[in-house]
Amino acid sequence: MKKTIWHKVLKVVIAVATAILGALGVNAMNP
C-alpha cells in the first residue's frame, strides 16, 4: 500500500478527532 494514502487518512482522522474533542470541550466549559 502507498504510504501517502495512510498519511492522508491519519490527517483526516486527527482533524475529525480534534474537532470532536474541541466541540465537547466547549460544551463542557459552557453548561
Backbone hydrogen bonds in HBPLUS format (Angstrom, degrees):
<---DONOR---> <-ACCEPTOR-->    atom                        ^
c    i                          cat <-CA-CA->   ^        H-A-AA   ^      H-
h    n   atom  resd res      DA  || num        DHA   H-A  angle D-A-AA Bond
n    s   type  num  typ     dist DA aas  dist angle  dist       angle   num
A0007-HIS N   A0003-LYS O   2.89 MM   4  6.22 154.2  1.96 153.9 161.8     1
A0008-LYS N   A0004-THR O   3.02 MM   4  6.29 156.6  2.07 148.0 153.5     2
A0009-VAL N   A0005-ILE O   2.91 MM   4  6.21 161.6  1.95 152.4 157.8     3
A0010-LEU N   A0006-TRP O   2.83 MM   4  6.01 165.1  1.85 153.0 156.8     4
A0011-LYS N   A0007-HIS O   2.99 MM   4  6.17 158.3  2.03 145.7 151.6     5
A0012-VAL N   A0008-LYS O   2.99 MM   4  6.26 159.2  2.04 150.9 156.1     6
A0013-VAL N   A0009-VAL O   2.87 MM   4  6.12 167.6  1.89 157.5 161.0     7
A0014-ILE N   A0010-LEU O   2.87 MM   4  6.01 165.6  1.89 153.1 157.1     8
A0015-ALA N   A0011-LYS O   2.93 MM   4  6.04 157.9  1.98 144.7 151.3     9
A0016-VAL N   A0012-VAL O   2.91 MM   4  6.15 163.7  1.94 154.7 158.5    10
A0017-ALA N   A0013-VAL O   2.87 MM   4  6.03 163.4  1.89 151.0 156.2    11
A0018-THR N   A0014-ILE O   2.88 MM   4  6.02 166.3  1.90 153.5 156.8    12
A0019-ALA N   A0015-ALA O   3.00 MM   4  6.14 153.4  2.07 142.9 150.7    13
A0020-ILE N   A0016-VAL O   2.91 MM   4  6.17 161.0  1.95 153.7 158.2    14
A0021-LEU N   A0017-ALA O   2.88 MM   4  6.08 171.1  1.89 155.5 158.3    15
A0022-GLY N   A0018-THR O   2.80 MM   4  5.83 153.6  1.87 142.8 150.9    16
A0023-ALA N   A0019-ALA O   2.93 MM   4  6.14 157.4  1.98 145.9 151.6    17
A0024-LEU N   A0020-ILE O   2.88 MM   4  6.15 164.2  1.91 154.9 159.3    18
A0025-GLY N   A0021-LEU O   2.82 MM   4  5.97 152.6  1.90 145.1 153.3    19
A0026-VAL N   A0022-GLY O   2.96 MM   4  6.21 157.9  2.01 149.6 154.7    20
A0027-ASN N   A0023-ALA O   2.95 MM   4  6.18 163.0  1.98 150.7 155.7    21
A0028-ALA N   A0024-LEU O   2.85 MM   4  6.00 150.0  1.94 145.4 153.9    22
A0029-MET N   A0025-GLY O   2.92 MM   4  6.10 150.7  2.00 145.7 153.5    23
A0030-ASN N   A0026-VAL O   2.90 MM   4  6.04 137.8  2.08 144.0 155.4    24
